[in-house]
Amino acid sequence: MFEKFSLNKGKTAMPKHEDTKSISIPNHVAIIMDGNGRWAKKRGLPRIAGHREAMKTIKRVTKEADRLGVKVLTLYAFSTENWKRPKAEVDFLMKLPQQFLNSYLKELIEQNVQVKAMGDLSRLPTYTLSAVNDAIEKTKANSGLILNFALNYGSHAEIVQAVKKIIREAHSPEDISEKMIADHMISPALPDPDLLIRTGGEIRLSNFMLWQLAYTELYFSEEYWPDFNEQSLQDAVRAFSSRQRRFGGLAEGSENP
């Protein structure tokens, strides 16, 4: 179901002229961007240096995802658990969306990228929320890649909120279905991820899109997020393309379970 990528594996770049129709491109890629702090520590730098470098990675991965034909790219930017980190680091992380969007929004607009965000945005500082809402508003008419930031997002909280909404609407137990629950999630308009990538060498989901990841292909990379690049994404897409997704059924032509 999942593959752990080793830094020692050989990589072959996917040329820009390569016909991506020959491989299966995931419509929705979700990424847990892990390893910023460890990347900085390895270089004798403060943790915030890793977070700053991460913005460059977001830019190049977004551009490559768009080139490959990915329709939705969801990035786990800040979790509901990240508030537990030191205040100085949290304050810095809250400034990153503003810095990223101030630096790259013009390019995103030119690339026809549509910015979205999911999570409990009400807890974000005013300057963060303002930058995010401004980007959403200025790109809402774009029809290209959807760049979806998960900000102050936690899957447990999302599911709890969905249940509360259903209860407030006074549905009977017989009416409740998987579709109803999915429709009450934070971003019901987005398709479930086809591929989840986690960088940094950890093998866990960290309370990220637990409902939506039920049949998602998982790919774990040992690369720290600041080191993740276009070729890294290509490797993950190739791994996805090599798998046979059966969604609980049997492989075509298979006679035995």
CORBELDA-V690183 format. One record per helix or strand of 3 or more residues. SS is the DSSP state (h for helix, s for strand). FROM is the first residue (numbers start at 1). LEN is the number of residues. If there is no record, write none. Layout:
SS;FROM;LEN  SS;FROM;LEN
This chain:
s;2;4  h;20;3  s;28;5  h;36;7  h;47;22  s;72;8  h;82;3  h;87;24  s;114;5  h;121;3  h;126;14  s;146;8  h;155;14  h;173;3  h;178;6  s;195;4  s;217;5  h;225;3  h;230;12
